[in-house]
Amino acid sequence: MPSHGISKDEVKRRAEIRAHKAEVRRLDAVRALEANQAERDAEQAKTMRLRALRLAKEADAAKAEAKKPEPVKKARKPRAARSA
């Protein structure tokens, strides 16, 4: 790369600055990915917890429904006996 009158030290300094900026961007990207993953993990854990609560509630409701005695229907009188 032609230096166009720039000293070797200046070229080296600029290259180091570019490398440092690239490293900072890379680290920011890694942090952002980690934060995103943490959010997804938290959301998945919350979803699993809520699903377990819902399933437990549905199971309790089913048990309660099974324990209820069936309503006893009164025997109806035959039609001929009712009209008399």
Secondary structure, 3 states (H helix, E strand, C coil): CCCCCCCHHHHHHHHHHHHHHHHHHHHHHHHHHHHHHHHHHHHHHHHHHHHHHHHHHHHHHHHHHHHCCCCCCCCCCCHHHHHC
